Amino acid sequence: MANEKFKIKGNKKIPDYDSEVEIDVDNKYEAYSKDVPEPTQYAGITIIWFNAFGVREKSNHKDADVTYKVTLQAAPAGKKLFALYDGEPHELTTEDDSHGKVKFTLNVGDPPIGMG
C-alpha cells in the first residue's frame, strides 16, 4: 500500500494561523477541497471552521470512509482543534509532528476542521 499526500488550502479565517492541511492517504484515493461551514456553538465555545475536505476513490470519485493521516499547524495555547462529523463537533486528539505541526488519524470521509 503506497500513500500519497494532498495539501488543501484553508480559508484564513483565524488570524496568524496557517489553515492548510496535508492529508496522507492510500494512493487509490484522493483528497479534495469542500465548502467550509459557518461557525458552530458547542459546549459554551464558538468553533471557527477553517478547512474542509473530502476523501474519495480516484477511479469513480465516490466519497470513501478510509483511514488517513492529517498534518496541520498546532493550535495556539488555550485553543482546541475539532472535526465535524456525525452531526456534531468532536475534539481531536493530536500528537506532535515537528516544527509546530501536529497530526491525527481519522476515517471519516469529509470532516470540516476547526478551532475553538
Secondary structure, 3 states (H helix, E strand, C coil): CCEEEEEECCCCCCCCCCCCEEEEEECCEEEEECCCCCCEEECCEEEEEEEEEEEEECCCCCECCCCEEEEEECCCCCCCEEEEECCEEEECCCEECCCCEEEEEECCCCCEEEEC
